[in-house]
């Protein structure tokens, strides 16, 4: 599991009513990527297999970040181990630095 830069415990509230699936692009993808936007999540997450496509190296975090679901159970993906700085582009052209 990959994450943006800060290291507080991360939670993914999958029962949130604010979940939204959007099509976005990353600088290292040639096609739009389905992206789950959850305004209740504490951080930005990207799957390790997608992050591996980035030309820049992933940076190992100094300490693992446990990722917990809405019920406080651990995820099958495991702890967050690395970070990646990149730009997410939405269909309307707006960008967000991650």
N, C-alpha and C positions, 0 to 999 in steps of 0.2 A: 504494500500500500504506500502511496506517495502523498505528500502533503505540502502545503505552503509552509512558511517559515517559523511561526511561533510554536511553542511546545506545551501548552496546557492540555489536559485531557480532552479528547475530542468525542463528541456524541453525534450520532446520526439518528434523528427522530423520525423513523419511517412511517409513523402514523400521523405526521403533520398534514394539516389541510392546505399548507402552502407549497407542497411539492409541485413541480412543473417541469415537463420534459421539453427542452428546446434543441434546435439544431445549431451547433456552433462549429467554428473551425479553429484550429491551432496552427501556429506558423509551420509546423512540421507535418501537417496532414493535408492531403490534396482533395479530400472529400469532407463534407460536413459530418460531425460526430454527434450522435444523440447525447444530450447532456441533461442530467437530472439536476434541477435547481431546487434546493430546499433551504428556505430562508431560516429555518430553525436549526440547521447544522451549525456547529461552532467554528468550522474551518472549511477550506476548499480541498477537495480530494480528487485524485485522478488515478485510474487503474495503472498498475505497474507495467502492463503490456503496452498501453498507449504511451506512457511516459518514456518507455524504452525507445520509441521512435524519434524522440527529440535529439537534435544534433549536439546540444550542450550536455555535459555530464550531469548525472543526478548527484546531489550532495548528500552524504550520509549525515543524519542528525546525530548530535552528541549523545542524546538519550532517546530511547524508543518512546513513542507516544501510544498509549493504549487507545484503541478505537472501540467504543461501546455503542450498541444499538439503543433504541428507545427504552428497552426493558433492562438496560445495563449489562446485557450479555455481550461477550466478545464476538467479533465478526469472524467468519471463516477465513477472511483474507489476512487476519492477523494484525499485528501492531504496525504502526506507521514508522518506517525506517529511514526514508529519504525525503528530500525536498527538491522541487524543480521550480525555477522562476520562468514564467512564460506569459504570453498574452492570449487571452480568449477573445475571439471575435464573434459577435452575434450576427444573425441574418440581416439586421438593419445596418450593419457596418460599425456599430458601437463596439468599443473594446474595453476589456477589463484586465489589468495586470494581476497576475496571480503569483 
